[in-house]
Amino acid sequence: MDLFKIFSISGAGMSVQRSRMTVVAGNLANAETTRTPEGGPYKRRDVIFQAAPAGDSFADFLGIDDTERAEEPLAVEVAGVRQSSRPPRKIFDPHHPDANAEGYVALPDINTMEEMVDMMSATRSYEANLSAFNTTKSLIRRLLEIGRGS
């Protein structure tokens, strides 16, 4: 695998984790939303990831036929965002404007602690991909310095 493909893989990893953080932030922001344009309370969202080709290799850009390549590495991409099928939680609050006839309000089934753990996980994954990106950049810089010294 050429070093430049690592940039593509790390960049894809950072991109999907940024998407994941955006969705989690939306979940946290709407944890108490009882009314949406679709009707009913907000529904928790999850990002779905899938493997994808890591992109063009440096050899492809140069037009080099590398038929003895090992299995191509895979990156990750967002396949979609799905809404949770969990039922809303109901609380008794007869004075709430969205309360039903019995006085219950339907709220999103969002666990704030679960969302925070998901946000921390996405942040750590983003940082790991950034570290791999920066390490590769540093390695390429050192290789170029070695090449100049010869």
Secondary structure, DSSP 8 states (H G I E B T S, - for coil): --HHHHHHHHHHHHHHHHHHHHHHHHHHHTTT----TTSSS---EEEEEEEEE----HHHHHT---TT--S--EEEEEEEEEE-----EEEE-TTSTT--TTSEEEE----HHHHHHHHHHHHHHHHHHHHHHHHHHHHHHHHHHHHHH-
